[in-house]
């Protein structure tokens, strides 16, 4: 264990800030995640977990279909990604904007609006009436 601590201290002593180290680790994790989602189809691979809410109740949570949507996006299939989880696909640009302009998310109503949007989306996508059935993953 001491070797690990000393190796991190060595990296930090060479001019890499803690923030820089965090970004390097986060980038490596994101790249590995992208690689796994690109190479393995969540529909055909057992390494991805099934949604516990769907397994227990048969209802789709707001995140159901997100892994399949990301897999489709990574392969350039925008319509397939939207068919899996339209909210996740539409939220990607919003998350990018909030990452570039973090002050926009400082308003106290933003997290509540996002939370309420997820709750409403979770209810609406389980209503078995057209066109709302199109919100469920296909």
C-alpha positions in Angstrom: 0.0 0.0 0.0 2.9 2.4 0.8 4.2 1.9 -2.7 1.0 3.2 -4.2 1.0 6.3 -1.9 4.6 7.0 -2.8 3.9 6.6 -6.5 1.1 9.2 -6.3 3.4 11.5 -4.3 6.0 11.1 -7.0 3.5 12.0 -9.7 2.3 15.1 -7.8 5.9 16.2 -7.1 6.6 16.3 -10.8 4.3 19.2 -11.4 1.0 17.5 -11.9 -1.7 19.2 -9.8 -4.3 17.2 -8.0 -6.9 18.6 -10.3 -4.8 17.6 -13.3 -4.5 14.1 -11.9 -8.2 14.0 -11.3 -8.8 14.9 -15.0 -6.4 12.3 -16.2 -8.0 9.6 -14.2 -11.5 10.7 -15.2 -10.5 10.8 -18.8 -9.1 7.3 -18.6 -12.3 6.0 -17.0 -14.4 7.7 -19.6 -12.2 6.3 -22.4 -12.5 2.8 -21.0 -16.3 3.2 -20.6 -16.6 4.4 -24.2 -14.5 1.5 -25.4 -16.6 -1.1 -23.5 -19.9 0.5 -24.7 -18.5 0.7 -28.3 -17.4 -2.9 -28.5 -20.1 -4.7 -26.6 -23.8 -4.4 -27.4 -25.8 -4.1 -24.2 -28.6 -6.2 -25.7 -26.3 -9.1 -26.5 -23.8 -8.9 -23.6 -24.4 -10.0 -20.0 -21.8 -7.7 -18.5 -24.3 -4.9 -18.4 -26.7 -4.9 -15.5 -30.5 -5.0 -16.1 -32.6 -2.2 -14.6 -33.7 -3.3 -11.1 -37.0 -1.4 -11.4 -37.8 -3.1 -14.7 -36.9 -6.5 -13.4 -39.0 -6.1 -10.3 -42.0 -4.2 -11.6 -41.9 -4.2 -15.4 -41.9 -0.4 -15.4 -39.3 1.6 -17.3 -37.3 4.1 -15.2 -36.1 7.4 -16.7 -32.7 5.7 -17.4 -34.0 2.5 -19.1 -32.4 2.2 -22.5 -29.5 4.6 -21.8 -26.8 2.1 -22.3 -28.3 0.9 -25.6 -28.8 4.5 -26.7 -25.1 5.3 -26.0 -24.1 2.2 -27.9 -26.2 3.3 -30.8 -24.8 6.9 -30.6 -21.2 5.6 -30.6 -22.0 3.7 -33.8 -23.6 6.7 -35.4 -27.2 5.6 -35.2 -29.0 8.7 -33.9 -32.5 7.4 -34.6 -31.8 4.1 -32.8 -30.5 6.1 -29.8 -33.6 8.2 -29.7 -35.8 5.1 -29.9 -34.0 3.7 -26.8 -34.1 6.8 -24.6 -34.9 10.2 -26.1 -34.4 12.1 -22.9 -30.8 10.9 -22.5 -30.0 11.8 -26.1 -31.5 15.2 -25.7 -29.8 15.8 -22.4 -26.2 15.3 -23.8 -26.0 18.8 -25.3 -27.5 20.3 -22.2 -24.9 18.5 -20.0 -22.2 19.8 -22.3 -23.4 23.4 -22.0 -23.6 23.1 -18.2 -20.1 21.7 -18.2 -18.8 24.7 -20.2 -20.9 27.2 -18.3 -21.2 25.9 -14.8 -22.6 29.2 -13.4 -25.9 28.4 -15.2 -26.5 25.5 -12.9 -25.9 27.6 -9.7 -29.5 28.7 -9.7 -31.5 26.9 -7.0 -34.3 25.9 -9.3 -32.1 24.0 -11.8 -31.6 20.8 -9.8 -35.2 20.7 -8.8 -36.4 21.2 -12.4 -34.1 18.4 -13.6 -35.3 16.1 -10.8 -39.0 16.9 -11.5 -38.4 16.4 -15.2 -36.9 12.9 -14.6 -39.9 12.0 -12.3 -42.5 13.2 -14.9 -40.6 11.5 -17.7 -40.5 8.2 -15.7 -44.3 8.3 -15.2 -45.1 9.4 -18.8 -43.0 6.8 -20.5 -45.0 4.0 -18.8 -48.4 5.2 -19.9 -49.6 2.7 -22.5 -51.2 5.2 -24.9 -49.8 6.3 -28.2 -47.7 8.5 -28.7 -46.4 8.1 -25.1 -45.5 4.4 -25.7 -42.9 5.7 -28.1 -40.9 7.0 -25.1 -40.3 3.4 -23.8 -37.2 1.6 -25.1 -37.8 -0.4 -28.2 
